Amino acid sequence: MLLQSTIRHIFRNSRLFPAVARHTFSSKRSMVDAKLEAVPLVEIDEGIFKYILIKVYGKEKADGSEPSKNIVRGFARAEWHNDIYEEVSSSLAGLGLETECLGGGRIEHRPEQKLIKVYGYSQGYGKADHQEARRILLTKYADCQIETSDEGY
């Protein structure tokens, strides 16, 4: 990361590179920022299934900051938490975004009852911050009652 930051600094501040080249580099960074913003915060199925909390990173900025956001993913088809992570991380890597799994658990999603329960943990990734997952779920399911618990697997 330090090497990349140094190269970017030299590239942006060097008089050897024309302004057009610096603009192109800046435009590519903006495209990655737009891709990060376009990633939906929540994608979950109905029923009871495993879920994971993922941090998605954009490219490092000139000031050294790295834009990121947390997302929730849960799929009934996934046998393991890692199945979800592999699917999501590979699709986001195709957009030039990096990911980190922050933990997992289970979700019970009953749309007809407007109820979501977030609980449990992942044996491989540890317990996700269920309150953070709840906060993110509320962005899409504001009309649902969302409960969290540290109980259960």
N, C-alpha and C positions, 0 to 999 in steps of 0.2 A: 504494500500500500504506500509506503514512504517513497519508493522508487516511482510509482505511478504519479503521486502527488508532485514530486520534483519535476518529472517530465512535463506534466500539465502546466506547472508554474513557468518553466522555461518556455514552453510553447506559447503560452498566453502573453508573456511579457517580452519576448524577444522581438527585436526590430528586424530580424532576418526573415520572419514569416509575415507575409502580407495580411492585411486586415481581413481579406476575403477568407483566407484559410482559418484565421481565428474565429470568424463568424461561422464557418462551417462546423468547426469543432463545437462551438457554443450551441449551434442548432441541433447537433446530434445529442448533446446533453439535455437540451430541452425536450427532444423526442422521448428520451428515456424517462424524464420527469412526467411527461404526458402519459406514457405507458404505465408508470407507477400509479398515477391518479386514476387510470382507467380500470385497474384491477378491482373487481367488486369486493366489498368488505365481507360479505357473507354468501356462502353457497352451501346449503344443507338440504338433506332429503327429509322425507316424512318418516315417522316411526321411531324406533330405537336403534342407535348406531354409534360407532366411534367417531370422535371429532378431534381435531388438532387446532392449536393456536399457532399461527405462523407470522413471523416478522419478515416483511418483504422490503428489500433495500434497493434504492435507486443508485445511480453513480455518484461518487464523491464529488462535491462541489469545490470551487476554487478556494473557498475559505476553510476547507477541510471537513465541513459538515457532510453528513451522508443522509439524504432524505429516506424516510422509511415509514411504514405503516403496518399495523397488525391486522390480520384477517382471520376469519373462522371458516374452516372447511370440515364437512362431515358427510360421509356417504355410506348408505346402507350396504353397498356392494363390497366395501372394504372389510377384509377379514382382520387386518392388523392396522394399527395407527400408521406404520411405515408405508403401507399401501397407499394411503391418502397422501402422505408427504412426498413419496416418489412421483405420484401422478401430478401433483400441484407444482412441485419444484421443477420438474422437467418442462412443464408447459411454460412456466414463468422464465426459466432459463432461456427458452427460445425467444423471449422478448428482451433479453439482455438484463434481466432482473435476478438478483441473488436472494436466497431465502434462508431462514433459520427456524427450526421447529422449537417453540417455546414450551411445549408440553401438550398433553392430551387428556382425554376423558371420554365421557359418553353424553349424548344428548337424546332426550325423548321429546320428539316434536309431534304434537297433536293439533294440527291446524283447525280441525273442526271444533275443538274445545278452546282454541286460542291459548294454548299452553305449551311452554317449552321448559324442560328441566335439564339443567347442566350439572353433571356430577362425575365422580370417580376420577380415575387417573389412567395413564398409559404406563405399562410395564417398561417399555423401551425408552420413552421420552420424559417420564415423570408427570406429575400433575400440572395441568395448565392453570393459569390464573382464571378461575371461573368467573370472578367479578369483571375482569377485563373482557372475557368472552361474552358475558351478559351485556356489557356496555355496547359492544360491537353488534350483537344480535338485535338490540333495540333500534339500531339505525334502519333495519329492514322490517322488523316485527314490532313496531311501537304499539300495536293494538293487542299484543299477546302478553299474558302474564308469564314472566320469566323467573324461574326459581333456580337457586344454586345450592349445592350441598357438597361437602367434602366426603360424604359417605358413599359406600358402594364401589364396585369396580365396573 
